[in-house]
Amino acid sequence: MSAVEDVRKVLQDFLAPELREIRGQLAAMEEINRIRHDYLVQRLDQIQQSFAFDKRISELEADKKKSA
């Protein structure tokens, strides 16, 4: 065998399966990160809605009109 064939064989026998495994792990990590991102966006929306000052001001104005 020539040196080129030896290197090719090493790449095919060792590195290619390792790279496929790493690719699979990265795909799993990307999915986890996507789920976390979606959760954080949803949670931030909830927090933003709870601090919705325009809604609170409207409620205060409505209460003020009722008591007046």
Residue pairs with C-beta under 8 A, 6 or more apart in sequence:
1 9
